[in-house]
Amino acid sequence: MRVESESQLVEAVRGAKAPLRIVGGGTRPVGALAGDPLQVAISGISLYEPGALTLIAGAGTPLSEIEAAVAAEGQRLPFEPARWGAVLGAAGESTIGGVVAANVSGPRRVQAGACRDSLIGVRFVDGTGAAVKNGGRVMKNVTGYDLVKLMAGSWGTLGVLSEVAFKLLPAAPAQATLVMDVPLAEAAAVLAAALGSQFDVSGAGWLPGVGAVVRIEGLEQSVSYRAGRLAEILAAWAPKVMRDEGAGLWRDLAGVAALQGLPGDLWRFSVKPSDGPLVAARLGGRSVLDWGGGLVWALVAPGTDARKLAAPYAGHATCLRGAFAAFEPEAAPVAALSRGLRDRFDPKGLFNPGKMG
């Protein structure tokens, strides 16, 4: 079933006789894929005020459409949303609702925060078929419960998004990327030194065959000065400074290009940045680090329980492709809270059954 308006979405949920599998662009087929497909195609930018750095769009709006609209005004989504379709082998076009549902956040998270930190309003339909609105067009909204943050990262298990609102930021006119050809074992020291500096790093990761990469963005003169000073701090690792030509490295890092098209089970670990290289080393295989080492993408042999292989670690792991449960099992108190939320928002158990446990 395909819905193109919130009223159609309300009718679809109210009339549902069986569980529903919520679909946006179909680029993140993670976890249980049970239920009748319900494709959310509520598309279009309903409000964009560049002067107020605010945008509201239908949940089914293609991410590319939103990025093009804000780029034309010299602005951007702060959290640099990544596209996972290629690394997951999924066709389709990423939608802004899917980005919010998975709380997808790219390399700039180390500076600007996650997707949920830029989200200021949502509209969604709950499991009873009621349309719910929370948040608003302003950057501060403290009225009622913060359902905005709750919906981000809920993977469509609490409600079906129909509309989302974001705060934006001006796009940086210049950037510089420092590249250091260091092995994985040295990545933690390099990235910690960069992020611990006063030079406002907006990206820090490690790519196989490339090494550690660190990004600085801003005004031209500021970028030149900060990149030079940071290169002095990182001199022991012989950094190479790239200007605009380094942008491709960040697209590759966000989209995990180094792991695309390769066989094996695909895992994603969110851990302490200092633990990232250690977790990647325990896993073996091929890995990519983002968020200063706090995000580990890894390919392992089929059938490998990467959680056991990487233990001990403080954080959580997601099996994106493989035979294991997609999401980290929750501690009993947290699991009870999760069940209570699902019972409240989806009492009939319609939405994405079994996806998050």
N, C-alpha and C positions, 0 to 999 in steps of 0.2 A: 504494500500500500504506500502511496506517495501523497504527502500533504503539502499544500502550497500556501496555507494561511493558518493563523492560530485557531480560527473557528473550525477549520477542517480537522486540525489536530485534536481539539476538544472532542469533536464528534467521534473521531477514530478511537480515542482512549475510552470514552464512555461506552462505545459499542463493542469494545474488545471482548471476545469470548475465550481467548487463549493468550498466553504470554506473548510479548512483543520484543523483537530485537531492534533496537534503535539504531538507525543508520544515517550518517551525514553524507560525506563524500566516499565512505568505504575505504579510507586509506589507513585505518588503524584497527585491523581485525585481531584484537587482543582478547584473550580469555574466552569463556564460553560464548558460543554464537547460537544459542537456542532461541526459539520463538519465531513468530511470523514477522518478516521484515517490515519496519515502518520507517520509510525514508522521509526525512525532514528536508523539504525543499523550500522553506520560507525564506526567500532571498530578497536582497536589496538593502541599500543604505537608506534608512528612513530619516536620519538627521546627522549632519556633519557640520560642526561649527569650528572651523580652524582657529578662530580667535579665542575660543574657550577650550581648545585642545580636547574636544569631546566628539565621540562618534557613537551612533546607535545603528545596529544592523540586524536583519533577520538571521537566525541561527544557521540557515542553509546557504548564506552568502559565501561564495568562494573566497578563500583567503587571498587569492591573487587579486581579486577585485578590490578588496579593502586596502591591500598594500599599494596598489596602483593609485587609488583615490587619495590616500594620505601622502604618498610620495610626491604627487603633483602639487601639493601645498607645502612641501618641504618638511613633512612630519613623518612619524613612524610609530608603530606599536612598540612600546618600550622593551618588551620581553623577547623580541626576535623569534617569533614562532617558527619551529622547525617542521619540515615535511618528512614523515616517516614512510611514505608510500613505497619508495624505491627499496629501502632496506628491508621492508616487510614483504616485498614482492606483491604489493597491492596496487592495482590501477585506480584511477579516479582522481578527483580534485579535492584537496583538503578544504573543509568548510570552517568558518569561524566558530560555529557551535561545537564541532568536533574538537577544535583546539581547546575550547573552554572545558568541555567534558573530560578531557584527558589532562588538563592543566599543562599543556605543552609549552615548554619554556626553553629557549635556545641559549647560546653562549653568553648573551648579555645578562643572563640571570645574576651573574656575580656582581653586577653593578646596579641593575634596574629592578631586580626581584623577579618573581615568577608571574605567570599569566594572571593568577588570582589577585596579585597586588595591583594590577592595572585595571581590573574589572570593577566597575562601579555600579552596575545595575544588571538585572536579569528579569526576564519573563519566562515562565515555564508552566507546563501542565502537569499536575500531580496525578497519582494513580486513581483518584476519584473522578478525574476529568475536569477539575477546577483549574482555571487560569490564575496564576499567582504572579504578583509583581513585587520585587524587592530592590532597594537601592534607588538611584536616580541619576540625573544628569550632572550633579555636582560631585566634586571629588571627596567631599566629606558627607556621610549620611549615617546617622546613628539611630534612626527610628526603627524600632522593632528588632527582630532577629536578623543576624547577618547571613541570610540565605545565599547572598552573592558568593561569599567565600565557601560555603558549604557545597554549592553546585559545582564549583571548579574542582575537577579531579574526581567527581563522583561517577564518571563513566556511564552516565545515563541510568543509574540505578535508583535515583530518588525522584526524577522528573525528566520530562522531555523539554529541552530548551526551545523557545520560540524566538527570543530576542535577547541581545546582549549589548551592553554599553561599556565603553572604554574611555579612560583618560589616555591621551597621547603625549608624545614629547617631540620637540623639534629634531629633525634629522641632523646628524653631525656632518658638517661640510668636509671634514678631512679625517683620515685615519692612517695609522701606521701599525704594522705588524712586525714584531720581533720574532725571528725563527732561530731556534737553537738545536743543533743536531746532537741530541743527547739520548741515551737509552732510557727505557722505561724506568729503570731503577733510580735514575737521577731526576725524574720528572717532578717528584714531590718537592725537592729542594728548590728547583728552578721556579716552579709555579708559586710556592710559598713566598719566595723572595720578591717576586713580581707583585703579588697581591698584597704583600705587607708593606710595599712602598707607598709613598704619598702621591703617586702619579695617576690615580684614578683609572685603573685598568678596567676595560670593558669586556674582556674575554681572555681565558687562560685554559689551554688544553694541551693534549699530546696526541699526535697522529703517527701511526707506523710509517716508516719510510721518510718522515718529515722531521719528527722530533717535537720539542715543546714550542708552542706558539702563544704569544701574548699580544693583545691588541690595546691600542690607545686611540681614542676618538675625541673630536672637538674642533675648535677653530684651528686654522692652519698654523699660525705661529705657536699656539699652545701645544699642538701635537708635535711639532718639530722639537720644541724645547723638552717636553716630557719624554719623548722617545729617546732623545739623546742622553738625558739624565738616567733614564731607566737602563739604557744600554751600558752605562758606566757601572751601575749596580750589578748587572748581570754579566759583566766582562769576563768572569771566569769561565763562562759557557760559550764565549765567542758568538754573540748574537749577530745575526744579519738583519738589517732593518729594511723592510719592504714598505712601499707606500700603497697606493690604490690597487696595485696588482696583487696585494695580499688578500683582497676581498674574497677571492675564490677559495682560499683556505678555510674561511669561516663558513661559507656555504657548504663546503665538504664536511666540516666538523659538525654543523647543525644537522645535516642529512645523513651523517654516518656513512659517507661515500666509501670509506675504506673497507666496509663490511658488506657492501651491496653485491648481490649476485653470488655470494660465496656459500658453500654448503655448511651445514651444522646447525645446532640449536642457538638461538639468539637470546641473550639475557641483558638486562639493564639493572645495574646496581646503583642505589643512591646511598652514599656513605660519607663519613668524614673525609674532607679533601686530603688530609695527610694519609689516609688509609687507601685511597684509590689505587695508586701504583702497586701496593702490596696485594690488594684483592685481585687486580689484573694479573699479577705474577703467579698467584696461587691457581688461577683459572687456566693459565697457559693459553694456548691457541692464539687468537688475534684479538686485540683490544683497542679501544679508542677512549681517551679521557676528555671530559669536558668539566665545566664549573670548577676549574682549579684543581681537578682530581676528585671532586665530589660526585661525579657521574661517570660510571664505567659502563661502556657498551662492550660486550664480549661474545665471541663465537666459540662454542665448545663442541666436542664430539657429540653426535646424536645420542640421546638417552642419558646424558651426564646430568646429575643433580648438582648444578652449579652452586646452590646454597650450601650444600655440605662441603663442596670442594673449597669454597671461599672462606668458610668459617675458621675462626670467629670474626665477626664484623659487626659494627654498630650501624644499623640502617635497615634498608629493605631491598629486596630483589624482585624483579618482575621477569617472568619467563614469557618472552614475546613470541617465540617460536620453539615448540618442543612439547613433550608429553607431560610436563609437570604443571601444577596449579599456577595460573598466571601471576597471582598476587600473593605476597608474603602472608602467611597465616597470622592473624591478629592475636594479641594477648587476650585472655578471657575477658577482662574488664572492657577493653576497647571493642571486642567483638559484640559484647552485650549492648554497648552504645550504638554500634552500627546496626544491629538488628532492630533496636528501638527506633532509630531514624527511618529505616526502611518500612517498618510497620506503620509509622506515622505518615509518611509521604506516599507510600505505595502499598496500602493495606491488602490489596488483592494479589500482590506479587507479580505484577504485569511486566515490569521493566527489566530487560536484560537478565533473566533468571540465571543464577549461578555464576555470574560474571566475576563478582568480587567475594564470593564465599557466602 
